[in-house]
């Protein structure tokens, strides 16, 4: 059900994709577990096989549960189409594949999510699609690297691990001048904090696993687009047999309803931690887009309306034993991949291992934090105790 064009994001999150009075007044859309979907007549069966059919014909191609979630996400972004897939990486891969063929070329930011880089070099290359990486902080590099056969410019803002914020509108303008499609991973900011389509992006991918779901219990992705790209995306997803399960779709839609309040708390906790860490003598610097010390901070201020709970900080050089003492004794920070859930996480990273164009020569250890929904005083105290363990080994 489409809401008023002037409805705020929090209102859309609450109401989009729901039509209780079409479902006996039940507030939440029901969960349809379905593979076979029957048709009452030959005419209806044949109609369901036509390209313009908009109903339901097989579970893998979607059910009312699927549509409720997809409509909600599309409405939140203010565009026509969203397609749910099995993971964030599936969203990335399907979005790119929908726009390229053998002989084409794509450009990817050098600070991209590592599995995206691996997909480009390990899969696309095998099928004749060439990928070139570029410095996202230098739009002039993109202008020099783009070719007539460049079909996609792939962006991520801020960048993975190091959180630089590139100039998305400038990069999109260069791409569009050459007829390339701009795809952006908007998982960090979500539709709440960055209007990707308003800043020149053509296709958005998000890992629903992260903030949309928000509870660390779902693997899902979503591809969002305008009508111009929608058919190619949906065909690519269908041809690969990619789909999301009904229970995951239900959990993702339930998570979506509370994303605004969760993300605001993630933002507050992360910013408080980032400012506190920037004053610690053990910390070399903090990489958080809302801090002036972060590359692209002015662009973040101009284009974004908020920050999420994910950022990094760089420790001054220390031994592995000291790093282990710091990490192993933490009480409230889990050590594991992913982020976007209600709990805090910490993860060591090495940007140098995931760059080919830009360089990372910092001697200290990079640690990525996801600030969860705990009391920030407890999160600070936990880190403080970790710093004391480092000092004890000095």
RANORJO-V405218 format. One record per residue. N is the residue number from 1. RES is the residue in one small letter. PHI is phi in whole degrees, 0 to 359 (999 if undefined). PSI is psi in whole degrees, 0 to 359 (* if undefined). OMEGA is omega as a letter, one per 40 degrees, with the letter a starting at -180 (999 if undefined). Layout:
BEGIN
{{N | RES | PHI | PSI | OMEGA} {N | RES | PHI | PSI | OMEGA}}
END
This chain:
BEGIN
{{1 | x | 999 | 121 | a} {2 | x | 283 | 135 | i} {3 | x | 263 | 177 | i} {4 | x | 300 | 144 | a} {5 | x | 298 | 336 | a} {6 | x | 264 | 6 | a} {7 | x | 297 | 141 | i} {8 | x | 285 | 165 | a} {9 | x | 299 | 318 | a} {10 | x | 294 | 327 | i} {11 | x | 292 | 318 | i} {12 | x | 296 | 317 | i} {13 | x | 303 | 323 | a} {14 | x | 286 | 324 | a} {15 | x | 247 | 337 | a} {16 | x | 297 | 141 | i} {17 | x | 80 | 2 | a} {18 | x | 245 | 143 | i} {19 | x | 214 | 75 | a} {20 | x | 306 | 322 | a} {21 | x | 281 | 356 | i} {22 | x | 267 | 2 | a} {23 | x | 223 | 49 | i} {24 | x | 61 | 22 | i} {25 | x | 84 | 0 | i} {26 | x | 292 | 131 | a} {27 | x | 295 | 311 | a} {28 | x | 266 | 139 | i} {29 | x | 302 | 141 | a} {30 | x | 287 | 163 | i} {31 | x | 263 | 118 | i} {32 | x | 260 | 114 | i} {33 | x | 267 | 109 | a} {34 | x | 211 | 137 | i} {35 | x | 246 | 292 | i} {36 | x | 283 | 135 | i} {37 | x | 235 | 114 | a} {38 | x | 280 | 152 | i} {39 | x | 243 | 142 | a} {40 | x | 280 | 348 | a} {41 | x | 204 | 167 | i} {42 | x | 297 | 319 | i} {43 | x | 301 | 316 | a} {44 | x | 293 | 322 | i} {45 | x | 296 | 314 | a} {46 | x | 294 | 322 | i} {47 | x | 297 | 325 | a} {48 | x | 290 | 344 | a} {49 | x | 267 | 357 | a} {50 | x | 280 | 150 | a} {51 | x | 300 | 331 | a} {52 | x | 269 | 10 | a} {53 | x | 292 | 132 | a} {54 | x | 246 | 5 | i} {55 | x | 270 | 211 | a} {56 | x | 242 | 133 | a} {57 | x | 230 | 340 | i} {58 | x | 199 | 144 | a} {59 | x | 303 | 322 | a} {60 | x | 296 | 334 | i} {61 | x | 270 | 4 | i} {62 | x | 116 | 152 | i} {63 | x | 229 | 178 | i} {64 | x | 303 | 331 | i} {65 | x | 295 | 316 | i} {66 | x | 300 | 312 | a} {67 | x | 296 | 322 | i} {68 | x | 301 | 314 | a} {69 | x | 293 | 313 | a} {70 | x | 297 | 319 | i} {71 | x | 296 | 322 | a} {72 | x | 296 | 315 | a} {73 | x | 292 | 317 | i} {74 | x | 299 | 318 | a} {75 | x | 293 | 323 | i} {76 | x | 297 | 323 | i} {77 | x | 277 | 347 | i} {78 | x | 77 | 28 | i} {79 | x | 232 | 185 | a} {80 | x | 270 | 334 | a} {81 | x | 223 | 141 | i} {82 | x | 219 | 141 | a} {83 | x | 232 | 122 | i} {84 | x | 276 | 136 | i} {85 | x | 229 | 184 | a} {86 | x | 280 | 346 | i} {87 | x | 194 | 169 | i} {88 | x | 297 | 319 | i} {89 | x | 295 | 323 | i} {90 | x | 299 | 322 | i} {91 | x | 297 | 317 | i} {92 | x | 299 | 309 | a} {93 | x | 296 | 314 | a} {94 | x | 294 | 321 | i} {95 | x | 298 | 314 | i} {96 | x | 294 | 312 | a} {97 | x | 299 | 331 | i} {98 | x | 293 | 345 | a} {99 | x | 246 | 357 | a} {100 | x | 232 | 159 | i} {101 | x | 221 | 170 | i} {102 | x | 305 | 135 | a} {103 | x | 96 | 350 | i} {104 | x | 276 | 171 | a} {105 | x | 226 | 141 | i} {106 | x | 232 | 154 | i} {107 | x | 243 | 134 | a} {108 | x | 228 | 138 | i} {109 | x | 298 | 142 | a} {110 | x | 289 | 341 | a} {111 | x | 260 | 32 | a} {112 | x | 282 | 158 | i} {113 | x | 310 | 128 | a} {114 | x | 302 | 318 | i} {115 | x | 301 | 333 | i} {116 | x | 294 | 316 | i} {117 | x | 300 | 316 | a} {118 | x | 295 | 322 | i} {119 | x | 298 | 318 | a} {120 | x | 295 | 316 | a} {121 | x | 275 | 331 | a} {122 | x | 262 | 338 | a} {123 | x | 243 | 302 | a} {124 | x | 301 | 319 | a} {125 | x | 299 | 323 | i} {126 | x | 297 | 335 | a} {127 | x | 250 | 22 | i} {128 | x | 83 | 22 | i} {129 | x | 250 | 121 | a} {130 | x | 268 | 139 | i} {131 | x | 241 | 137 | i} {132 | x | 235 | 137 | i} {133 | x | 260 | 148 | a} {134 | x | 220 | 160 | i} {135 | x | 286 | 114 | a} {136 | x | 292 | 343 | a} {137 | x | 271 | 3 | a} {138 | x | 232 | 85 | i} {139 | x | 305 | 331 | i} {140 | x | 297 | 330 | i} {141 | x | 295 | 320 | i} {142 | x | 298 | 317 | a} {143 | x | 300 | 326 | a} {144 | x | 280 | 331 | a} {145 | x | 270 | 339 | a} {146 | x | 290 | 142 | a} {147 | x | 234 | 169 | i} {148 | x | 301 | 329 | a} {149 | x | 269 | 6 | i} {150 | x | 285 | 117 | a} {151 | x | 257 | 336 | a} {152 | x | 223 | 137 | i} {153 | x | 244 | 118 | a} {154 | x | 255 | 125 | a} {155 | x | 240 | 157 | i} {156 | x | 214 | 125 | a} {157 | x | 219 | 123 | e} {158 | x | 287 | 170 | a} {159 | x | 286 | 153 | i} {160 | x | 298 | 132 | i} {161 | x | 74 | 318 | a} {162 | x | 253 | 349 | i} {163 | x | 64 | 26 | i} {164 | x | 295 | 144 | i} {165 | x | 250 | 110 | a} {166 | x | 278 | 165 | a} {167 | x | 274 | 88 | a} {168 | x | 301 | 312 | a} {169 | x | 300 | 321 | a} {170 | x | 293 | 316 | i} {171 | x | 293 | 321 | i} {172 | x | 295 | 321 | i} {173 | x | 297 | 317 | i} {174 | x | 297 | 316 | i} {175 | x | 298 | 316 | a} {176 | x | 292 | 330 | i} {177 | x | 300 | 331 | a} {178 | x | 258 | 8 | i} {179 | x | 79 | 17 | a} {180 | x | 272 | 151 | i} {181 | x | 271 | 136 | a} {182 | x | 259 | 119 | i} {183 | x | 250 | 137 | a} {184 | x | 225 | 135 | i} {185 | x | 277 | 113 | a} {186 | x | 248 | 27 | a} {187 | x | 295 | 322 | a} {188 | x | 296 | 313 | a} {189 | x | 267 | 332 | a} {190 | x | 62 | 177 | i} {191 | x | 295 | 341 | a} {192 | x | 291 | 322 | a} {193 | x | 248 | 354 | i} {194 | x | 213 | 122 | i} {195 | x | 274 | 83 | a} {196 | x | 299 | 315 | a} {197 | x | 291 | 327 | i} {198 | x | 290 | 345 | i} {199 | x | 251 | 19 | i} {200 | x | 102 | 1 | a} {201 | x | 281 | 144 | i} {202 | x | 262 | 323 | a} {203 | x | 225 | 132 | i} {204 | x | 248 | 138 | i} {205 | x | 242 | 144 | i} {206 | x | 222 | 144 | i} {207 | x | 276 | 103 | i} {208 | x | 301 | 332 | i} {209 | x | 313 | 326 | a} {210 | x | 277 | 250 | a} {211 | x | 285 | 329 | a} {212 | x | 297 | 310 | i} {213 | x | 289 | 301 | i} {214 | x | 79 | 6 | a} {215 | x | 229 | 15 | i} {216 | x | 58 | 35 | a} {217 | x | 222 | 14 | a} {218 | x | 223 | 139 | i} {219 | x | 252 | 116 | a} {220 | x | 195 | 153 | i} {221 | x | 227 | 168 | i} {222 | x | 215 | 142 | i} {223 | x | 245 | 124 | a} {224 | x | 242 | 137 | a} {225 | x | 202 | 169 | i} {226 | x | 277 | 172 | a} {227 | x | 301 | 328 | a} {228 | x | 300 | 328 | a} {229 | x | 256 | 350 | a} {230 | x | 299 | 315 | a} {231 | x | 296 | 317 | a} {232 | x | 295 | 321 | i} {233 | x | 295 | 310 | a} {234 | x | 296 | 320 | i} {235 | x | 298 | 318 | i} {236 | x | 297 | 316 | i} {237 | x | 298 | 314 | a} {238 | x | 295 | 318 | a} {239 | x | 295 | 333 | i} {240 | x | 271 | 358 | a} {241 | x | 69 | 27 | a} {242 | x | 271 | 137 | i} {243 | x | 198 | 169 | i} {244 | x | 249 | 145 | i} {245 | x | 284 | 154 | a} {246 | x | 297 | 321 | a} {247 | x | 289 | 323 | i} {248 | x | 295 | 320 | i} {249 | x | 298 | 319 | i} {250 | x | 296 | 314 | i} {251 | x | 296 | 321 | i} {252 | x | 294 | 319 | i} {253 | x | 291 | 324 | i} {254 | x | 295 | 319 | i} {255 | x | 296 | 322 | a} {256 | x | 303 | 323 | a} {257 | x | 298 | 333 | a} {258 | x | 250 | 8 | a} {259 | x | 300 | 322 | a} {260 | x | 298 | 315 | a} {261 | x | 286 | 325 | i} {262 | x | 293 | 314 | a} {263 | x | 295 | 325 | i} {264 | x | 297 | 321 | i} {265 | x | 288 | 320 | i} {266 | x | 303 | 316 | a} {267 | x | 298 | 313 | a} {268 | x | 298 | 314 | a} {269 | x | 295 | 317 | a} {270 | x | 296 | 317 | a} {271 | x | 293 | 321 | i} {272 | x | 297 | 317 | i} {273 | x | 294 | 318 | a} {274 | x | 299 | 316 | i} {275 | x | 294 | 320 | i} {276 | x | 295 | 316 | i} {277 | x | 295 | 326 | a} {278 | x | 295 | 344 | i} {279 | x | 260 | 359 | a} {280 | x | 280 | 137 | i} {281 | x | 292 | 339 | a} {282 | x | 281 | 348 | a} {283 | x | 257 | 129 | i} {284 | x | 283 | 310 | i} {285 | x | 196 | 162 | a} {286 | x | 246 | 135 | i} {287 | x | 250 | 92 | i} {288 | x | 223 | 122 | a} {289 | x | 306 | 334 | a} {290 | x | 278 | 356 | i} {291 | x | 262 | 139 | a} {292 | x | 302 | 337 | a} {293 | x | 284 | 349 | a} {294 | x | 275 | 131 | i} {295 | x | 304 | 131 | a} {296 | x | 86 | 11 | a} {297 | x | 303 | 317 | a} {298 | x | 295 | 326 | i} {299 | x | 291 | 319 | i} {300 | x | 302 | 315 | i} {301 | x | 299 | 322 | a} {302 | x | 287 | 320 | a} {303 | x | 252 | 336 | a} {304 | x | 257 | 154 | i} {305 | x | 251 | 4 | i} {306 | x | 181 | 179 | i} {307 | x | 229 | 151 | a} {308 | x | 267 | 201 | a} {309 | x | 264 | 7 | a} {310 | x | 252 | 129 | i} {311 | x | 201 | 175 | i} {312 | x | 232 | 161 | i} {313 | x | 218 | 155 | a} {314 | x | 248 | 118 | i} {315 | x | 283 | 151 | i} {316 | x | 293 | 155 | a} {317 | x | 308 | 137 | i} {318 | x | 208 | 165 | a} {319 | x | 284 | 163 | i} {320 | x | 295 | 325 | i} {321 | x | 298 | 320 | i} {322 | x | 291 | 321 | i} {323 | x | 297 | 316 | i} {324 | x | 297 | 320 | i} {325 | x | 297 | 320 | i} {326 | x | 295 | 311 | a} {327 | x | 283 | 317 | a} {328 | x | 293 | 335 | a} {329 | x | 268 | 1 | a} {330 | x | 292 | 139 | a} {331 | x | 263 | 321 | a} {332 | x | 254 | 352 | i} {333 | x | 255 | 113 | i} {334 | x | 286 | 150 | i} {335 | x | 252 | 103 | a} {336 | x | 187 | 166 | a} {337 | x | 287 | 171 | a} {338 | x | 77 | 182 | a} {339 | x | 183 | 180 | i} {340 | x | 95 | 355 | i} {341 | x | 275 | 188 | a} {342 | x | 281 | 346 | a} {343 | x | 258 | 155 | i} {344 | x | 277 | 146 | a} {345 | x | 225 | 157 | i} {346 | x | 219 | 141 | a} {347 | x | 211 | 125 | i} {348 | x | 288 | 146 | a} {349 | x | 218 | 160 | i} {350 | x | 229 | 91 | a} {351 | x | 302 | 331 | a} {352 | x | 299 | 331 | a} {353 | x | 282 | 352 | a} {354 | x | 233 | 31 | i} {355 | x | 228 | 144 | i} {356 | x | 232 | 343 | a} {357 | x | 249 | 309 | i} {358 | x | 273 | 166 | a} {359 | x | 242 | 153 | i} {360 | x | 225 | 105 | a} {361 | x | 243 | 21 | a} {362 | x | 290 | 134 | a} {363 | x | 282 | 338 | a} {364 | x | 274 | 171 | a} {365 | x | 274 | 131 | i} {366 | x | 274 | 133 | i} {367 | x | 236 | 129 | i} {368 | x | 260 | 132 | i} {369 | x | 245 | 137 | i} {370 | x | 251 | 118 | i} {371 | x | 278 | 117 | i} {372 | x | 274 | 209 | a} {373 | x | 254 | 15 | i} {374 | x | 289 | 170 | i} {375 | x | 295 | 129 | a} {376 | x | 294 | 333 | i} {377 | x | 296 | 323 | i} {378 | x | 291 | 322 | i} {379 | x | 294 | 320 | i} {380 | x | 295 | 315 | a} {381 | x | 298 | 323 | i} {382 | x | 296 | 315 | i} {383 | x | 294 | 321 | i} {384 | x | 300 | 317 | i} {385 | x | 297 | 325 | i} {386 | x | 295 | 319 | i} {387 | x | 295 | 326 | i} {388 | x | 294 | 324 | i} {389 | x | 294 | 323 | i} {390 | x | 297 | 314 | a} {391 | x | 298 | 326 | a} {392 | x | 293 | 338 | i} {393 | x | 267 | 353 | a} {394 | x | 291 | * | 999}}
END
